[in-house]
């Protein structure tokens, strides 16, 4: 045997990657899409080639800032920045990427020299199945990372064809860190309840597309979506017909992913199809199998449960279907029916699992009973069918009579749990008493019965077998010994942090959502995410996958997320966080800076985020100029399609800020900040950051301050854009994938709070994720750290009972939000960051309101207070949206001030103006003005109310300037959408004028400065309005 063959054999036997000759440009065999990390490549043309026309996200890392700036400028000039981005670093070991992030690594180690990363570090960053092309010693080699041996997949709703929802993944477990994120952040369609399937490096799910806006949703098509399971990049999506069933009864057992194929029903009333996992192309249509009827406004309690109850199992080249009481086995490749079996007469097959060369069918003699999310049957027998012929091998009725939700096959046994119903024959209650029978799979002999009547509770009951134990229940249940049937223990798996979910298993744990119950020790509850009710989370590839919650009532990381169990990140030392720029020495002012009364220097006007400016509004609304700054192409597919759906940004561009004769805004996905002449719209300068910029900069003392989602805070000179300083607010450099682009695990909002002469920023996503939300107070001129703190929720804290009536406890979660100043101090949602106490001291505030605004209840949890603090509902007399991210484009819940709920708020010294659709007070609707007392509390009766258009109206932005209130609205009437700018008088709310707008603006799009109005459009255009000739 030659030496090369011996080496190859050893590498193959040990699972190691085999290097092969390659070159930098040889793309044969490389992943066709996903994420590419390019190390030491300084050729813009080559980076553009690596993007593969928008299918691959490229992140380049070079050794010097000069090379970075030159490469950024060239990529911006070529117009593909965002698909490719560039960062610099003097060290490449460790690399600033999460584990298993990249599908392709192209590394020129010769160019990097001594700073080059080790081979083990490249392998850490590379995803299983990913390719590394490395140049060393003048030669290029190609290696493929093998699959991890201790991870697993999840191919069916209940794991696999045996129906036993227990994974063999030894790397998945109690979560601490976010690995990737994709939107939307919430959904309420039946398609989402089908859950997720994770196999062959892909995650597959159904999504009903919609747009959210204040108090309204626009339904779109239902989509079959496929993403990379390791980094979340969008690979493809295709429209399918809507999922049959009520929201609580989707065909969740009909979606399966096995062997590089998706098995689904893309056409209503059509047959099952096998779809290529990599391309979305239909390969086989199973015309001889079963097909559910078209979805026609399914009436859950009126229609029979049999109408939509459908099970699909795929295994060993076979496709098994159970529908309308019959069992069908088909050939996977040809779609030919191998056999069909029906129990005969009025009997029908209800449930099927596979094992030991047999199909095990639960048979009922009557109709199916209805229950939440999954029907049940009154079990009459269990039949074992020979897999080769479909003939019954045995049939057993040796179990206690009762209802059955599910049964499982495990290691030669069929576990059959039945329960006594509390609501009669056709409707199932949430609780009951259970008996369990264990049947021998080979011959049907009863191994044991446990008929004692153990209690279990939940919306539906699950049975699973793991590590020698049989578990029955959902929110509460019990366990039995698999060998003997002996009762072992009662279990309380909890509910609130996880919603209602199927019980599932891992090595060492059972888990219910993100509540993990170890074999020994206390229950572990993680609060980073909560899936849609009745879905739960799915383990695979060492991660836990969750889909969007159906509501926004808690501060979770809401969306399609992958969470990892990681040790805490080692933070960068504070003395290493600040980097000085070329304009650093010239930044210090001679005198304390002041904002002009006519300027709009901060997002939403100023520290209170009240959208109020003292200067006048324009006398006329002539269009003075407009300029296309950025935009999304609706025809783009691949990664740009994912950007269009992002809720992390307000649109292709942000709103503007304006001061000193310039207007400033960001092109979000191109990572670009622009300064333009306020009189002409001409570009004055631009600056490229390391990741998305989600909101406009803050202008202070001749400086331009902003954060970016790479975890940095930037300070530029406002006149010419020269860098003054950069501060790392993230715990450490670490990139993850968020909606088709790389971001820090600790992003920073673009809008920096300047309060009492200090810049205060937050970095993070949620207080229970990645170590919490970091808070820094900086000197705006020098970048010097004044103080720091952390908004952190111990993920191990017991939150089995979530705070109610809008009060908050010290262990409650928070998500990142804009900082807001009020009369009391500086707030992050409900956390006082600077005020009556020491700088940076966190003070827990609690408040609640009586119904109909009948009373005021206030308190200060941690310290007694001589002065009353008014803290009502979700904020502290500030102005915050109740969205998970207050700068994103979709604002479903609007804003809050005290106990007021409205679409948009304008907060003046002695009044608050807001648009109300009736949620706050059904007596008053429209634009409302309320007086404020000396403590900032609103009066109970309006000063005036102005009617809004009777048709459906969305208020995208609001501003108050001088004596005028300006509202940018979108009205839908008779199938048409009309956008306009409404002008009201502050004295009585009367409508002064209404001006047409060319299209809908981005969220909070208005800025008024020096008698001019700047409006950012959803098409990426910045408009300037005012009186022509002045």
N, C-alpha and C positions, 0 to 999 in steps of 0.2 A: 504494500500500500504506500503511495507517495506521501510525502510530508504534508502537502496541501490537502490531500484527501483526509489524512488523519486529523488535521486541524478542523476541517469542515465537519467531520463526524463528531468531534468533541463539542464543537459549538452547537451543532444540531441537538445532540443529546442533552446538553445543559440549558437549552433554550436561549442561548446568547445570539446577538445579532451577528450576521456574517458580513464582513466588509467585502466590497467588490470594487473593481476599477470603475471610475465614473469621471465625469467632468462637470463643471459648474452649470453648463447649459443643457445637459442631458436630462430631459423631463420624462423619459419613458419610465413607466412604473411609479412615478411620483403621485402622491394623492392629488386628485383633480380639483379639490376645493378644501376649504378650511383655513388654517392659520399657518403662515410661514414666518419663521424668525430668521432674519438675515444678519449675520455677524461679520463685520469687516467689509461689507460690500458698499462701495461708494459710487456705483454706476446707476443713475436714474433710469436709464433704458432697461437695464437688467431687472431692476425692481418692478418696473411696469410690466415686463414680461412675466414675472412671478405672480402678479395679481390675476393672471389668466382671465382677463376681460371682466373682472368683478366677482369672480368665484372664490378668490383667495385673498385673505387679509394679510398684508405684509407689514411686519414691524422690523425696521432696520435699526441696528445699533452700531455706531461707529466710535472711534477712539477719541476724537477731538471735537470741541464745540465749533471750531471753524469749519470742519468737514460737515458737521451736522447742519449748520446754517446754510452752507452752500447747497447741500443736497435737498434741504427743505425748500429752498427758493426754486430750484429746478423742478421739483415735483409739483409745487404749486403752479409754476408756469405751464407745465404739461397738463394740468387739470385733473390729476388723479390722487391728490392728497386726501387722505381719509382711507382710501383703499390701501395706500402705503403711507407710513409715517416713520419718522426718524427721531432717535434719541441718542445722546452721547454719554459715554462713561469711561473713566480711566481704568476701571476694573471690570472684568467680565466673569469673575468667579467670586461669589455666586452670581448667576444670571437673575435678573429681576422679573421672573415669570413663575406662575404657579406650576405645580407638578402636572405633568401629562397635558400641557396646554397646546403644544405645536404639533401639527401634522407633518410639517417639513421644516428642517433646520438646514440652512445653507451657511456654512462657516468657513471663512478664509483665515485659518489660524496663522498662516505665514504673514498675512497683513497685520494681524493683531499683535504678533510678537509675544513678549512676556506677559501681556495682559490677557492672552487667550484663555478660554475656559478649559477645564479638564474634560476628558471624554465622558466621565461619569456625570458631570453637570449637564452636558448636552443630552445625555440619555434621560436624566431626570425631567428635563423640560419637554422631551419628546413624548407624544401620546403612543400607547400601544398600537402597533401597525404603522406608525409614522416612519418617515425616512429622514436620515441625516446624510447630507452631502458635505464632506469635510475635505478641505485642502490643507495638507501638511507635508512639508518637505518637497513642495513643488508638484505633488500628485494629489488628485481628487479620488476619494473613496466614497462608497455608498453603503450604508447599513440600514437595516430595518429593525425596529424595536419589537421584540416578541410580546405576545399577550402575557399579562400578569397571571401567575398560576393560582393566586389566592382570591381572585375576584370572580364574579359570576354575572349572568345576564338575567333578564326578566322578560319572557317571551309571550306569556298569556296574562290575563287579568289576575289569575290565581297562580302565577309563576310558571306552570307547565302543564302538560296533558294529564298528570296525576291529580291536579287540583289541590295540591298541598302547597300553600303559600309560604314556603320556607326557602330562603336563599342560602347558598353555600358561600356567600361573599364574606371573607374574613377581614377585609379592610374597611367595610362599611360599619358604622356604629354611631354613637352619640356625636352630633355635629357641632362644630365650632366656627367654621369658615365658609364663605361663599366662594364657589368655584366658577360659576357662570350664571348669567341672568338673561332672560328674554321676556318681552311683554306679550300680551297686555297684563296689567296689574290686577284686573278683575274681570270676571265673566259670569254669566248666569244662564248659559245655554246647556241643553242636554249633552251636546257633543263633548263638553269638558268633563262630564262625569264618566266618559269612557276610559279615562285615565291615560297612562303612558306605557309604552312597551320599549324596552331597551335591549338591543341585541346588535351584534356585528358592528359595534362602534357607532351605532345610530340610536337616537331617541325618536319615537314616532308617536304622534297624538293627533286628535281631531280638534279643530278650533273654529268656532263661529266668529268670523271677523265682524268687528263693529267699531264705530267711532264713539268716543265718549265726549260729552261736553257738559256744561253746567246743567244738571238735573235732566239729562236727556241722553238717549243712545240712538245711534243709527245702525240698524242691522245690515250686515253684509253677507257674503257667501260663507258657506261652511267649507273648510279647507282640511285636507290631509297634509300635515306638516312633518318634515323630516329635518332633524338637526344633528350635528355631530354631538355624540354623547359626552365627549371629554371637554369640549370648549363651547358648545352651544351655537356655533355658527350655522346659519341657515343654509341647507344644501338644496332643497327644493320644496315646493308645495304645489298642490293641484286642487282645483275645486271638486267637491263631491256634493251629492245631495244631502239634505239635512238628515240628522240622525232621528230615526223613529223613536217614539216614546216620550213620555212626560219628563220634565227635568229630573224627577226622582226615579225614572225607569228607563234609562238608555240601554241600548243593546251592547253592554260593556263586555260581554263574553264573546262577541263576534269579531273583535280585532285581535290579530295575532301576527307576530313577526318571527319567522323561522327561516334559517338557511338563505339569507340574503333576499327574502321575499316578504312583502306585506300581504296579509290576507284580510280583505275588507269588502264592504258593499258600497262601492262608490255611486251606484245608480239606484235610486229608490225603485223598489219592485224588481230590480235586476238581480242577477246571480252573484255569488261570491266571486271575487277576482283575486288572482295572484299578481302583485305589482312589484316590479323591480325596485329594490330598496335604494339603489344608487341613482336611478334615473327617473323613477315615477312612471315608467312605461308599463302598461298592462301586458302580462305574459300569458296568462291563462284565464279563461272565463269558465266557471264551473256550472254550465248550463243544466246539467243533470242533477244538481244539488238543490237544496232548499233556498228560498228567497223570501224575505219579509215583504209585506205589502208597502206601497208608497206611504210616506208620512202625510197624514191628512188630519191635522189638528186632533191628535190623539187625546181622548178623554179617559184619564187614568182610571177613575172609579167606575165608569160606565162600560168601557170596552173590556173584553176578556183579556186576562193576563197572557194567554197563549199567543196573542196577536204579535207581541214583540219579544217574547222570551226565546232567545236563540243562543246556542252554544257552538263554538268552533274550536276544535283541537287539531293541531298539526304536529305530526311526529313520523319519523321513519319513512318518509316518502308518501304518507297518507294524510288525507284531510277528512276529519270526522265532523259531522254536523248533527245536531239534535234540534228539531224544530217541529212544532205542531204534533208532538207525540211520537214522531218517527226518528230513527237513527239511520244516517246515511254515511257510508264510507266510500271515498273517492280517491282515485289515483292523483297524486300531486302534480305530475307532469302533464298528463293528458286530460284530466278532468273527467275521465270515465268512471261511472259508478261501479264499484266492486261488489257492494251488497247494500240492501236496505232492510231494516228490521223494525217491526211495530209489534207491541204486545198484544194487539187484537182487541176487538170489542170496544167498550168505552174506555179501556185503559190507555194510558199514554206515558211515554218516556219523558221524564222531567229533567234529569241530571245525568251527565256522563263523565266518567274519568277513565283513564287508560293505565294499564300496567300488567306485567307478566303475560303478555300475549293475549290480553283480553280487554274488552270494553265493558265496564261496569255501569249499568243503567239503573237509576232510581225510577220506579214505576208507581203511578197513582191510578186509582180507578175513577177519580172524579176530576172536576175542574181545578185549575191552579188557584191558589189563594193569593190575595194581594197584600203586599207589604212594601215598606219604603225601600226603594232601590233594587230589590231583588225579590221575586215572588217565591212562594213556598208551595209544597204539595202535601196532601195527606198520604203518607207513604203506605203502599200496600205490599211491595216486594222489591227486592234487589235482584236483577238479572245479570249474569255474566255471559257475554257473547264472545265466541271464538273470533279472534281478529282476522283469521284467514277466510272464514266462511260466513260469519255473521250468525251462526247457529247458537242457540242457548246452550251453554256448558253446564250451568246450574242456576237455580233460582231459590231465594230464601226469603222467608217472612219471620225469621226468628229475631224479632226485636220488639220493643214495646211500641204499641200503636201511637201514632201522633204525626205531627207535621215535621217536614224536613226542609231545611234551606239548602244545605250542601253536604256532600260526603267526599271523602278523599281516599286515594290509594297510597299506601306507604309500605314498602319492604315486605310484600307478601300478605298484607292485611288491607281490608276495606273497612273504614271506620264510618259507622252510621249513627249519627245523633238525631234523635227525635224529641219533640217537646210538646207539652200540653199547651193549647192555645187559650188565651183569656177573652177573645172577642168573637168566638163563634167560628163556623166552618170556613167562611170566605175571607175574613179579614184577620190580620195577624197583629197582635199587640207587641209592645216592646220588651216584655218580660215573660218568663215562663219557667217551668221546671223541665229538666232534661233527663233523658235516659240515653245511654250510649251502648251500641253493640259493636263488637269486633269480629268480622267474618274472615275466614281463611280464603285468600284470593284463589288458591288452586282448586278447591272443591266446594267452597261455600259453607263449610262447617263453622259453627259458632265457637270462637275461642273464649270469649267471655261477654257477659252483659253486666252493665251497671245501671240498675233500674231504680236507684234510691231517690231519684227526683231532685237533682242538684239544680240550683237556681242560676240563671244567667239573664243579662239585661243588655239591651241595645236595639238599634233600629233594625238589625238583622243579625243573625247568629252565624259565626264562622267556626269551622273546625279545622285544626291543623295539628300536625305531628312533628315534633322536633326533640331530638336528644332523649328519646325514650319516654316522652310524655305526650299525652293527648290533651290539647287545649280546646275548650268549647266556650264560646261567649263572644262579646264584643266590647262594650264599655266595662262590663263586669262579667265574670265567669268563673271557671274552675278548671282543674287539671286532674288527669287520671294517669296511672301507670300503664304504659303501653303493653307490657307483658301480662299483667294480671287484671287490669281494670280497676285496681284499688284507688280510692279517692286520695288525692295528695294535698290539694290546697284550694282555697278560694283566691280570686284575683280581682283587683280593682285597677283597671288600666287607665282610668281617668277619661276626660273628654275635652275640656275647654281649649287648652292650648293646641289641640290637634283637630278639633271638630269631630264629626262622626266619621269613622273610617273602619275599614277592614282591619282585623288583627292579622299581623304577619310576623314572620320569624327570621332571625339571623343566627349564626353561631354565637352562642352566649346570651342571646336576647330574644324575647318577644317584643314587638313594638306596635304601638297604636299611634299613628301619625308620627310625631317626633317625641313621643314619650316611650322611653326604653326601659324594659323591665328585665334586669339581669337575673341569671340563675341564682346568684347570691348577692345580697346587698340591697340598698335602697333604690327606689324608682328614680330614673334620670329623666327630667323633662327639659327639652330644648325648645326655645321660643323664637327661633329665627324665621320660620315660615309656617303657614297653615294652608294645606291644600283645600280645594273645593270640598264642601260637605259630601260625605259618602265616598270619597276617593282615597284619601290618605297619601302616603309617600311610598316610593318604590326604590328598593336598593339595587344597585348594579355598578360594576366597575369601581368599587370602593367608595361610591357616592350615594347620597340619598336625594331622589328627585321629587320635587313637588310642583303642582300646577297652581294657577291663581285661585285665591279664595273668592267666594262669591260676593263678599262684601268688604268694606273698608273699616270695619268697626274696631279693629285692633291694629297695633303698629307692627305688622309683620313685613318682611321683605316679600311683597306680593308680586307674583308673576311665575313664569316657568323658571325654576331655579334648580341648581345642583349644589348640594352642600357636602362639605368634607369634614372628616374628623382629623384635625390638625393640632399640633401643639401651638401655644401662643407664639406669635412672631416676635423675634428679638428686635427691639426698637433701636433706631439710629440714635446715637448720643446727641443731646441738644446742641452741643457746640459744633456739630457737623451738619446742621440742618440749613444754615444760611450760606448762600453763595452770592458774592458781590458782583455786580455788573459794571460795565465801563462807565456808566453815568452815576456811579455811587457817590463820589465825592461832592458832586454838585447838587445833591438832593435836599440838603438841610435848608429850611427856610430861615429868613431873617426875622420874621414875625409870625405869630400864630395865624394859620390860614383861616379864611372865612369863605363860606359858600355865598355866591351871589343870590339875591332874592329871586332872580328870574331864571336861575339855572335848575336843571334836573340832574343832579350829580350822582344819584344812586338808583338802583332798580326800585320801582314803585315810589320814586321821588326822594325819599329820605329815610332816616332810621326808623320811623314809626311805620314805614311801608304804607302810608296813608294815601298816596297818590295825590297829594295836594302841593301846589306851588303858589307862592304869594304873587308872582307876576301875572299879568293879564293873559287871557287867551287871545288868539288871533281875532281881529275884527271881521275878517272875511276868510273863507276857506278856498282860496285859489290854489291850484296845484303849482307850486313854484319849481319843483324838480322831482325827479324820481330816478332811481338807479337800481338795476338788478345786481344784487350783491351775491346771492347764492340761489340754490333751488334744488328740488328733487325732480327727476324725470319719472313720470308715472309708468313709463314703459320699461324702466330698468328692472332687471331681475337680479337674483343673487344677493349679495350683501347690501347693495343700495336699497333693495326692496325692504330689507329688514330695518334700515335706517328710517324709512318713511313711517314705519309703525312704532318708532321709539317714543316712549313717554318720558324719557329722561331729559328731553329738550323741548322748547316751546314750538319748534318748527325748524325749517332749514336755516333761519336766522333768528337771532334774539331780538327783543325790544331794544331800544336805544337809551343811552344817557347822553346828556349834552351840557357843556360848559366851555367857557373860553373860546367861543366861536367855532367849536368843533362838535361833531356828533359821533358817538362811539357805539359799536355793536359787534357781535361775533357771528361768524359763519360756523355753525355748530360742528358739523361733521367734518369740515376741513380744518378744524382746530385753529381757525384764523380770527384774530381780533383786528378790526379796522377802525381807523380814525378818518373821518371825512369832513371837508369844509362845510359848515352849516349853511353857507350862502349858496353854494353851487352843487354840493354833493360829490365834488371831486375827491379822489383818494389822497389823503395827506400822508399816511404811512400804514403799514400793516405788520403784524407780528404773529408768528406761528408758535403755538404751544405744543405740549407733548400728548394731548388728548382733547376730547371734546370740551368746548366752553359752553355752558348751559344757560348763562344769563349775562347781562351786560356788565361792564366794569364800574367801579366806583371811582369818582373823580374827587381828589382832595389835595389842596395845596400844591397844584401843579403836577400832581402825580396821577397815574392811572393804575389802579389796583384791581386785580381780578384773580380768581382761582380757576383751575382747570381740573378735569377729572382724572389726570394722572397723579393727583395728590399734592400738587405744588401750588403755592401762592406767588404771583408775579407782581412786581412793581416796575412800571415803565415811566419814563418822562412823558407827560401828556403832549408836549409840544412836538416831539420828534419820534417817540416810540423807543428811545434807547433804553436798554435794561438798566435798572437801578439795583435791584436785588431779586433773588428767588429764594423761597423758604419751603422746605419739605415739611408739609403738615401730615402726610401719611406716616404710619408707624415706621415703615421702611418701604423701599421700592419693591412693588409686587404687582404685576399685571394679571388681570383676569379678563375674560371676554364678557362684554355687556352689549346686547343688542347689536352685534355685528362689528364692534370695535373694541380695542383694548383700553381698559381703564384701570386705575389703581383700585385695590381692595378698599381704599379709604379716599374716595373722591372728594373734591372741594368744589362748592358752588362758585360760579363765576362772580356773583355779587358778594363783595366783601363788606362786612359791616364796619363802619367807622363811627365810633361812639366815644364821646368825651376825649377826642384827640387820639384815640387808639384804634388799631385795626384788630378786629376779632373774627376768627375763622373757625369753622368746624370741618373735620375730615372723618368720613365714615359713612355707613349706610344705616346701621341699626345698632342699638345699644347692646344686644346680645350676640352680635355677629362680629367676628374678627377682633375681639377685644374691645368693642364699643366705639363711640364717637369721640374723637380727640378734639380738644378745644385749646386754641392758642390766642393769646393777646400779644400783639406785636406793635412796636413803634413803626408808624407808617413810613417814616423817612429813612430809617436805618435798617429796618427789619429785625431789630433787637427783640428777643423774647422777654416779655414783661412777666407773664405768668401763664400757666397751663393747667388744665384739668381734664377730666374724662367723664363723659356721660355713659355709664356702664351698667348693664344688668347682668348679674351673675347668672349664667345659663343654667346653673345647678339649683337656683332658687326654686322653691315650691310655688308654682302659680296655678295650682289646680283650681283655685277660685280666683277668677279675674276680678279686679275692682269694678264695681257697678256704679250706677247713678253718677257717672262722669267724674268720680273721684279717682285719684291716682295714688298708688302705694310705692314705696321705695324700690320694690322689685319689678315694677311695671316697665314694659319695653317702650322705647322711643325710636322713631326713625329720624333721619337727618332732615332738617327743615331750614328755611331761611331764619336768620336771627332777626329779632324784632325788638325795638326799643319802645318803652312806654314811660309814663310818668314815674314809675317805680324803679326801673332799671332795664337791663338787657336780658331778653328771654330767648330760650330755645324751646319752643312749644310751651312747656310749663316749668322750665328750669331757670331759675334766676342765676345768671352768670356774673353779674356785677351790679351792685346796688347798695342797699343799706349795710350789707355785711362786708367782709373782706374781699379784696379783688380775687375773682375766680372762684369764690366759694359757692358751692351748689346748695340751694335751699329748696327743699321739696314743698311745693304749694298744692293745696287741695281745695277744691270748691265744687259746689253743685247748685243747681237751681231747682226751685219748685215748678210744678206744671203751670203753664200759662203765665210765667213770669210773676208768680204770686209772692215770691220771697227771695231774700238774699242770704246765702249761707257761705261764710268764708272762714278760713282758718289757715294757720301757718304750722305745718306738721312738726318741723324740727326745732323751732325756737319760738318762744312767746313773743308777741308783738304788741307794742303800745299803740301802734297805728294799724287800723284795719287794712288788710290787703284784699282787694277784690279779685278773685280768681274764679271765673265762671266758664263752665264747659271746657273747651279744648285749649284755651289760651288765657293770657293774663292781661286783659285790656290792651292787647296788641292786635295785630292784623295778620292772621295766618290762614292759609288753606288747610283743610283737613285731609289733603291728599298725602300719599306716602312721600312724595317729593314735590315741594311747593313751587318749583319752576317748570315742571313738565307741561306738555301741551294739553293734556287732557285733564280737565278739572270737573269731576263728576259731582263733588259735594259742595263746591263753592267755598265761602269763607265764613269765619266766625268772629264776632266781637262781643265780648261779654256773653249773654245768652241769646244774642241775635244770630240768625242764620240767613245768609244771603249769597247772591251770585257774585257781586262785587261791592267793595266797601270804599268809602272815602272818609278819612278820619281827620277832621279839623280840630281846632283847639276847643271849641265849645259845642260842636255838633258832629254827628255821624250820619252820613248819607249811605244808603245801601239799596240794592235792587232785590226785592223779595218776591218769590213766586208762591208764597203761601205757607211755606214750611214753618216759619217763625210764628206767624199769626194769620189765620185764615181770614180774619176781618180786613186786614190791610194787605194789598198787593201793589206791585209796581215799584216806582222810585220813591223812597221814604226818607224823611228827615226827622231825626230825633235830637233833642237837646241833651247835653252832657252836664252833669254836676261837677263840682270841684274835684271829686275823686275819679272822674272819668266814667261814671255810671250813666247809662242812657235812661231817659224818661220812659214812662210806660205808654204814653200816648204820643202819636206823631205830631210834629209841627205842621207838616203837610204831607200829602201823598199825591204823586203824579202817575197817571196811567201810562202803561207801556202798551205797545201794539197788541191787539187781541190775538193775533196769530202766534204761533210758536216762535219765541224769540230767545236767542242766545246772546248774552252780553260778554263779548270777548275782552273788553278793556274799558277802563273808566279813569277819568282824571278831573281834578277841580283846579281851575286857574282863575284868580280874580273872583268874579261874581258868576262864573259859568261852570256848569257841570257838563262834561262831554262823555258820551257813551258810544262806543263802537259796537254795533249790534248786527246780528245776522237773523233775518226773519224768513221763515218758511211759509209760503202761501201758495196753495193750489199747485203743489209740486215744483214751485220755483223758489230759488233762494235769492234774497235781496239783502245786500249789505249797505249800511248807512252809518253816518255819524250824527247822533242826536245831540242837540245843545239845549240844556235846561237852565233856568235861572235859579240861583240858590235861595232867593227870598221866598218863592212860592212854588217852585218846581215847574212853572209853565214852560212849554216847549217854545223855544225861540227860533229854532231852525232845524232842518234835517238835510244833510248833504249826502249824496250818493258816494259810495266807495267802490273802487274797482274790483274788490274781492274780499274775502274774509281775512282779518288780521290774525297774527299769532296771539297767544295768550298774553294779556297785560301789555299790549303793543304800543300804548300811547306814551309819549314824552312831550312836555311843553316847556319850551325855554325861549326867553327873549321874544315873546310874541309869535312864535312859530310852533307848529305841531308836527311832530315826527311820528310816523306810523309804519310799523314793520308788517308786511303782508306774508301770508302763508305761501305765496308763490316765490318768496325770496327777494322781494322788491322793497326798498326803503323809500317812503314817500315823505315829502316836505310840503306842508300847507301853510298859508298865511296870506297877507294882503299884498298883492302884486304891486310893484313899483315903490315899495317902502324899504 
